[in-house]
Amino acid sequence: MKKRIALILMVLALLITSVACGGDPAPKPTPTDPKGSEEAPKTDVTDPPAPPSEEKAEIYVLIKNRGDLSFWDSIASGGDRAAVDFADKANVYVIETTADVMANLDAMYEAVDKGANLIITAGDYKDNVAQLAVEHPEVGFVMISEDMTKDGDNNIYCIDFRVSEAAFLGGVVAADIASSDKDNVAATKTVGFIGGMDEVTVIQEFLLGYIQGAKFYDPETKIVTNYVGGWNDPDTAKTQAVTQYKDAGVDVIFAAAGASGNGVHTAAAQENRYVVGVDTNQALMYENDPEIKATFVTSVLKELGNGIYATITRFLNEGLPYGEYEILGLEEAAVAIVEDDHLASLLSEKGKQKLEEAKAGIISGDVEVVSAIGKDQTEIKALIETLSE
């Protein structure tokens, strides 16, 4: 904000000087560039940003909004926890900026003006980070679920989550349910997946892990896949889920479809079948609707909060490896599935054994989980087709 005021004053001064000298008025700032230039030059940074040695660090976690019980709430939880645990070392602010990209950009500039040492946000706002990182090399930036690293960047650190590893565990669980002799199971060894949109790498990452886990449990397990075509269309998702349950003999559906997934949850209760949640423990959404809550076998967790908390801890204690893109998985406790008494009551002894075998194997490296991260669409789709056979 201070820099914008300074810019306006500078332009006014130039106008006055130009008129007094009889020259043309100074050019106006470019409307699309809030800083008044086409592109600020990259400033060379010898040393990457670090927290102040004596004063408290100023850390801003910029999210879209709270209340989604998923992605943004998970990020916020990591910032909230860090604000309490590191109160003696840092001021940690979790700021809701809405879905408006310009509102987020304004919040970033305001954070910088207030002395931010570190700004954390996610891929929705990658263009804002790209702009601010160039203009303010003294500030550190953390980008979630987006690789923005390139040669010369010395103040952007990117983290991602190998959710294929957690989805692998979800696939093991789903395949065990689909092979059981429960009264409400079709016993066709068929599991389902409903994604929000196709050709979205994170959704394909979930699907790849899910397929591999189901096949790890039993190579004969079949997988039925649909895409809703949007993130907030529960009606379409419900129709697809009912078709999978009734016509394809699916017993468990993994719904990775944002708010559209709510339609899958409803369909599971209606058809007396099962569902796997995503990102957070989605069964908790239905505390007041026990019929739907009971349909959840487990949820595949992207522990964004743990990732944010660990990143802030690292920043305060040793600094961040700027310029790097790190992918966190099961070994780092960055992904997992919900394991509770309800899941234990549903799994067979074979299911419990295969789940433990999968977890240990993934962490040790004995079980390799093929990931979609870093691959193009042609390669990802070929993998999905091959692994589904």
C-alpha positions in Angstrom: 0.0 0.0 0.0 2.9 2.4 0.9 4.5 1.6 -2.4 1.3 2.4 -4.3 1.0 5.7 -2.6 4.6 6.5 -3.3 4.1 5.6 -7.0 1.1 7.9 -7.3 3.0 10.8 -5.7 5.9 10.2 -8.0 3.7 10.3 -11.1 2.0 13.5 -9.9 5.4 15.1 -9.4 6.5 14.1 -12.9 3.3 15.5 -14.3 3.8 18.9 -12.6 7.4 19.0 -13.7 6.5 18.1 -17.3 3.8 20.8 -17.5 6.0 23.4 -16.0 8.7 22.7 -18.7 6.2 22.6 -21.5 6.7 18.9 -22.2 4.3 16.0 -22.6 2.7 14.5 -19.5 4.5 11.5 -18.0 3.1 8.1 -19.0 0.5 6.6 -16.7 1.1 3.2 -15.0 -0.1 0.2 -17.0 -3.7 -0.7 -15.7 -3.0 -4.4 -15.6 0.2 -4.0 -13.5 -0.6 -2.7 -10.0 3.1 -1.7 -9.6 3.0 0.5 -12.8 5.4 -1.4 -15.0 5.2 -4.2 -17.5 7.6 -6.5 -15.5 9.9 -5.6 -12.6 13.5 -6.6 -13.2 14.7 -9.7 -11.3 17.0 -8.6 -8.4 19.9 -10.9 -7.8 19.8 -12.5 -4.4 23.0 -13.9 -3.0 21.5 -15.2 0.2 18.0 -16.7 0.4 15.5 -15.1 2.7 15.8 -16.1 6.4 13.9 -15.3 9.5 15.2 -12.3 11.5 17.8 -13.3 14.1 16.5 -11.1 16.9 12.9 -10.0 16.1 9.9 -12.3 15.6 9.4 -13.6 12.1 6.3 -12.4 10.3 4.6 -15.3 8.5 1.5 -15.1 6.4 -0.6 -18.1 5.3 -3.0 -16.9 2.6 -6.0 -19.2 1.9 -9.1 -18.9 -0.2 -11.5 -19.4 2.7 -12.2 -21.5 5.8 -15.1 -23.9 6.1 -14.5 -26.2 3.1 -13.7 -29.2 5.5 -11.0 -30.1 2.9 -8.1 -28.4 1.2 -8.1 -24.9 2.6 -9.2 -25.9 6.1 -6.3 -28.3 6.2 -3.8 -25.6 5.2 -5.3 -23.2 7.8 -4.9 -25.8 10.5 -1.2 -26.0 10.0 -0.9 -22.2 10.3 -3.2 -22.1 13.3 -1.1 -24.7 15.1 2.2 -23.0 14.2 0.8 -19.7 15.5 0.3 -21.2 19.0 3.4 -23.4 19.2 5.9 -20.8 17.8 4.3 -17.7 19.4 7.7 -16.8 21.0 9.5 -17.0 17.6 7.0 -15.8 15.0 3.7 -14.0 14.4 1.8 -16.4 12.1 -1.3 -15.0 10.4 -3.9 -17.1 8.5 -5.6 -14.7 6.1 -8.8 -15.5 4.0 -8.5 -13.7 0.7 -11.5 -15.3 -1.1 -11.3 -16.8 -4.6 -10.6 -13.3 -6.1 -7.1 -13.4 -7.5 -6.8 -9.6 -7.2 -7.9 -9.7 -3.6 -5.2 -12.2 -2.9 -2.6 -10.0 -4.7 -3.6 -7.1 -2.6 -3.3 -9.2 0.6 0.2 -10.2 -0.6 1.3 -6.6 -1.1 -0.2 -5.7 2.3 1.8 -8.6 3.9 5.0 -7.3 2.3 4.3 -3.8 3.5 3.8 -5.1 7.0 7.2 -6.8 6.9 6.4 -10.4 5.9 9.4 -12.7 6.0 7.5 -15.7 4.6 4.3 -15.9 2.6 2.6 -19.3 2.1 -0.2 -20.0 -0.4 -1.4 -22.5 -3.0 -1.5 -23.0 -6.8 -4.7 -20.9 -7.3 -2.5 -17.9 -6.8 0.7 -18.9 -8.5 0.7 -15.9 -10.8 0.7 -13.6 -7.8 3.6 -15.4 -6.2 5.5 -15.2 -9.5 5.0 -11.4 -9.6 5.8 -10.8 -5.9 8.8 -13.1 -5.8 10.5 -11.0 -8.5 9.6 -7.7 -7.0 10.6 -8.7 -3.4 13.5 -11.1 -3.4 14.0 -10.4 0.3 10.7 -12.2 1.1 10.4 -16.1 1.1 7.5 -17.7 -0.7 6.1 -21.2 -0.3 3.9 -22.6 -3.0 1.7 -25.6 -2.3 0.9 -28.2 -4.9 2.6 -26.4 -7.7 6.1 -26.6 -9.1 7.3 -23.0 -9.7 11.0 -23.6 -9.4 13.3 -22.6 -12.2 17.0 -21.6 -12.5 17.8 -18.5 -10.6 14.8 -18.5 -8.2 16.2 -18.0 -4.8 13.1 -17.2 -2.8 10.4 -19.7 -3.8 10.1 -23.2 -2.2 7.5 -25.6 -3.5 6.0 -28.6 -1.8 3.6 -31.2 -3.1 2.0 -34.3 -1.7 2.3 -37.8 -3.0 -1.3 -38.6 -2.4 -1.0 -41.7 -4.6 0.5 -43.4 -1.6 -2.5 -42.7 0.6 -4.9 -43.5 -2.3 -3.0 -46.8 -2.6 -4.1 -47.6 1.0 -7.6 -46.5 0.1 -7.5 -49.0 -2.8 -6.5 -51.8 -0.5 -9.4 -51.0 1.8 -11.9 -50.7 -1.0 -10.9 -54.0 -2.6 -11.2 -55.8 0.7 -14.7 -54.5 1.2 -15.6 -55.5 -2.4 -14.3 -59.0 -1.8 -16.2 -59.5 1.5 -19.3 -61.5 2.2 -21.2 -58.6 3.7 -25.0 -58.6 3.1 -24.8 -55.3 1.2 -21.9 -56.2 -1.0 -22.4 -57.3 -4.6 -19.3 -59.5 -4.4 -18.2 -58.7 -7.9 -14.7 -57.5 -6.8 -15.5 -54.1 -8.3 -14.6 -50.7 -6.9 -15.4 -47.2 -8.3 -13.8 -43.8 -8.6 -15.5 -40.5 -9.3 -13.3 -37.5 -10.0 -14.2 -33.9 -10.3 -12.6 -33.4 -13.7 -10.4 -35.4 -16.1 -6.9 -34.3 -17.0 -6.3 -32.7 -13.6 -3.0 -34.2 -12.3 -3.9 -34.3 -8.6 -7.1 -36.2 -9.4 -5.2 -38.6 -11.6 -2.7 -39.0 -8.8 -5.5 -40.2 -6.5 -6.8 -42.5 -9.2 -3.4 -44.0 -10.0 -2.7 -44.8 -6.3 -6.3 -46.2 -5.9 -5.9 -48.6 -8.8 -2.6 -49.8 -7.7 -3.8 -50.4 -4.1 -6.9 -52.3 -5.3 -4.7 -54.5 -7.6 -2.2 -55.0 -4.8 -5.0 -56.5 -2.7 -6.3 -58.7 -5.5 -5.2 -58.4 -9.2 -8.7 -59.4 -10.2 -10.3 -56.3 -8.8 -12.0 -54.2 -11.4 -12.2 -50.4 -11.3 -15.0 -48.3 -12.8 -14.2 -44.6 -13.4 -16.4 -41.5 -14.0 -15.6 -37.7 -14.1 -18.3 -35.2 -13.0 -17.0 -32.4 -15.2 -17.1 -29.9 -12.3 -16.3 -29.4 -8.6 -19.8 -28.3 -7.4 -22.3 -30.6 -9.1 -23.4 -33.1 -6.5 -26.5 -34.0 -8.6 -24.4 -35.3 -11.5 -22.1 -37.1 -9.1 -25.0 -38.8 -7.4 -26.4 -40.0 -10.7 -23.0 -41.4 -11.7 -22.6 -43.1 -8.3 -26.1 -44.7 -8.4 -25.3 -46.1 -11.8 -22.0 -47.5 -10.6 -23.6 -49.1 -7.5 -26.7 -50.5 -9.2 -25.6 -51.3 -12.8 -21.8 -51.9 -12.5 -21.9 -53.8 -9.2 -19.6 -51.4 -7.5 -19.4 -51.7 -3.7 -17.1 -48.8 -2.8 -16.6 -45.5 -4.5 -13.6 -43.2 -3.9 -14.9 -39.7 -4.5 -12.3 -37.1 -5.3 -14.5 -34.4 -6.7 -14.7 -31.4 -4.3 -18.2 -30.4 -3.4 -19.5 -32.7 -6.1 -18.4 -35.6 -3.9 -21.4 -34.9 -1.6 -23.6 -36.4 -4.2 -21.6 -39.7 -4.0 -22.0 -39.7 -0.2 -25.7 -39.3 -0.6 -25.9 -42.1 -3.2 -23.9 -44.5 -0.9 -26.5 -44.1 1.9 -29.4 -44.4 -0.6 -28.0 -47.6 -2.1 -26.6 -49.0 1.2 -23.1 -49.2 -0.2 -19.8 -47.6 0.8 -17.7 -44.6 0.0 -14.1 -43.4 0.6 -13.6 -39.7 1.4 -10.8 -37.4 0.3 -8.4 -34.8 1.7 -9.9 -34.7 5.3 -11.9 -37.1 7.4 -15.1 -36.4 5.5 -17.2 -38.6 7.7 -17.1 -35.8 10.2 -19.2 -33.7 7.8 -22.1 -36.0 8.7 -22.2 -36.0 12.5 -25.9 -35.1 12.3 -26.6 -37.6 9.6 -25.5 -41.0 10.9 -26.9 -42.9 7.9 -24.5 -41.2 5.6 -21.6 -41.2 8.1 -21.8 -45.0 8.4 -21.2 -45.4 4.6 -17.6 -44.0 5.0 -15.1 -46.8 5.1 -12.2 -44.4 5.4 -10.9 -41.1 3.9 -7.7 -40.6 2.0 -5.9 -37.8 3.7 -3.7 -35.1 2.3 -2.1 -33.8 5.5 -1.6 -30.3 4.3 -1.7 -29.0 7.8 1.3 -31.2 8.8 3.1 -30.0 5.7 2.6 -26.4 6.5 3.5 -26.9 10.1 6.7 -28.7 9.2 7.6 -26.0 6.6 7.2 -23.2 9.2 9.2 -25.2 11.7 12.0 -25.7 9.1 12.0 -22.0 8.2 12.4 -20.9 11.8 15.0 -23.5 12.7 17.2 -23.9 9.7 15.8 -22.0 6.7 14.1 -23.4 3.6 15.7 -24.9 0.5 14.6 -22.2 -1.9 14.6 -23.1 -5.5 13.6 -26.7 -4.7 10.4 -28.7 -5.3 9.9 -31.4 -2.7 7.2 -34.0 -2.7 6.1 -35.4 0.7 4.5 -38.7 1.2 3.7 -41.4 3.7 7.1 -41.5 5.2 6.9 -37.8 6.2 3.3 -38.3 7.6 2.2 -35.9 4.9 -0.5 -38.4 3.6 -2.5 -41.1 5.2 -5.9 -42.7 5.6 -8.3 -42.6 8.5 -7.8 -45.6 10.6 -10.3 -46.0 13.4 -12.6 -48.5 15.0 -15.1 -48.2 12.3 -12.6 -49.2 9.6 -11.3 -52.0 11.8 -14.8 -53.4 12.1 -15.3 -53.5 8.3 -11.9 -55.0 7.3 -11.3 -58.7 7.1 -8.2 -60.2 8.6 -6.7 -60.3 5.1 -7.6 -56.7 4.6 -5.8 -55.7 7.9 -2.8 -57.7 7.0 -2.5 -56.3 3.4 -3.0 -52.7 4.7 -0.1 -53.1 7.2 2.0 -54.8 4.4 1.3 -51.9 2.1 2.2 -49.2 4.6 5.4 -50.8 5.6 6.3 -51.5 2.0 5.7 -48.0 0.8 7.8 -46.5 3.6 10.7 -48.9 3.1 10.5 -48.6 -0.7 9.7 -52.3 -1.2 6.3 -51.3 -2.6 6.7 -48.8 -5.4 3.7 -46.5 -6.1 3.6 -45.0 -9.5 2.8 -41.3 -9.3 1.3 -38.8 -11.8 3.4 -36.0 -10.6 5.8 -34.7 -13.2 4.2 -36.7 -16.1 2.3 -35.4 -19.1 -1.2 -36.3 -19.9 -0.3 -38.9 -22.6 1.9 -40.8 -20.1 -0.6 -40.5 -17.2 -3.5 -41.8 -19.3 -1.4 -44.7 -20.6 -0.5 -45.6 -17.0 -4.1 -45.5 -15.9 -5.1 -47.8 -18.8 -2.3 -50.2 -18.2 -2.6 -50.5 -14.5 -6.4 -50.9 -14.7 -6.1 -54.1 -16.8 
